Amino acid sequence: MPNHKSAEKRMRQNEKRRGINRGNRTRLRTEIKRLRAALEEGGAGLQEVYAQTVSTIDKAVNKGVLHRNAASRYKSRIADFGLRILSRRAWAVSNPHSAFRNLTIGRPARLRQAVPTRTPRLSPSARRRAFRAGGASPCRRRRARS
């Protein structure tokens, strides 16, 4: 128990602050879960949910609930997760053998190489831009022929 008036006041302030921070943190986590669920099911309002989630993350930073580097990491991982889901879905629709893709189109079948698909590593800003554009990454590169 506090022995001074200032300590009593500080205790009251800490309790109030803890409640506010807890609510903001809960709101943030719920928003991230909502976005991941929307990505998994692939609904029509995906862009709005993504924008809302990024906004909630930025607000958490402004309120001091989340460090700005942690927020950047969250946004980056969300964008990366979204691109992986969307690109897998696009490949599954367009390619019956979506586990492999042919990187050497136009060469004889005996010279073609089957390479497992994977999402290319992009910078976080490029991932966010591509995700906001509404689809798989436009920066998919072909490997150099050997």
N, C-alpha and C positions, 0 to 999 in steps of 0.2 A: 504494500500500500504506500502511496506517496505521502511524504511528510510536509511538503511545501505546497502552497497554493499554485505556484507555477507548474509544479509537477502534476498536480491534479488536472490543471487545464491541459497540459501536454498529453496526458492520458486520454482525456475526452477527445481531443483533436485526433489523436492516433486511431482511436476506435472509429470515429467518423470517416477518416481518410481510408482506413482499411476496408470499410464497407463500400465506399465509392470505387476503390481500386479493384475490389473483388468483382463488383458488378461489371466494370469495364473489361476485365480479363475474361469473365464468363461470356460476355457479348462477343468478344473477339474469337474465342474458341468455337462458339456456336456458329459464327459466320463462316469460319474456315471449314467446319464440318458440313455446313450447308452447300458450300461451293464444291467440295469433293463429292458429295452425293449428286449434285447437279451434273458434274462432269461424268460420273459413272453412268447415269441414266441418259445423258445427252439430250436434255430438254431444249426447248426453243429459247428460253430466256437466259441462256448461259452468259451472254455478254453483260447483261444487267447484274447478274449475281456476282460475276467477276469484278465489275466496277464497284459494287457495293462492298465486297470483301476488301479490296485494296483501300477503299475509303475508310473502312473501319480500322484497318491496320495503321493507316496514317493518323487517324484520330487518337489511337492508343499511344502513338509516339508523342503527339502533341500534349496529351494528358499526363505523360510521364509513366505510363503503365509498362511500356515496352521500349527498349533501347533502339535507336535508329538502325544500328547494324543488324540487330535481330529482326527488325521489321523488313529490312532489305532482304535478308535471308529467307523469311517467310514468303515474300512476294516472288522471289526468284524460284523457290521450290514449287510454289503454286503454279507459276507459269510453265515450269518444266513439266510438272505432272499433267497439266492441261494439254500441252503439246504432245506428250507421249500418248495420252488417251486418244486425242483427235487423230494423230497420225496413224495409230494402230487401227482405228475405226475406218479411216480412209483407205488404208491398205487392204483391210479385210473386205471392203466393198469392191475395190477395183481389181484385186489380185486374188485368184483362188488359192494360190500357194503363197500366202502372206508371210510365212516363216522365212522365206528366202526371196531375194529380188535379183534380177539379172542386171548387172552393172554394165555389161558389154553388149548392148542391143545392136543388132545388125551384123554381128560376127557369126560364123558358122557354129552350130550347136556344140560341136566337139571342142570349140575353143572358149565357149562361155564359162564363166565362173559364177557359181552360186555363192552369194555372200549373205550371212544372216543380217536381217534388218536391225537397225538401231537408230535412234534419234541423234542427229549430229550435235556436237557440243557448240552451243552458241553463247554469246555473252548474255547476261541477264536482261539487258535492255532490248537486245534483238529478240529474245524469247517473248518478252512482254509485247513488243510491237507485233510479232507474228501472231500471238494469241489474240490480241485485240483485233487484228485483221480478220479473224474468224476462220482459222484452219491450220493445216499443217505448215511447217516452216517452209518459206520460199527459198531458204538458203541451203537446201539439200544439195550436197556436192557429190560428184562422181569421183571415185578413186582413180588415181593415175594408172594408166595401163603399164604393165611391166614388160 
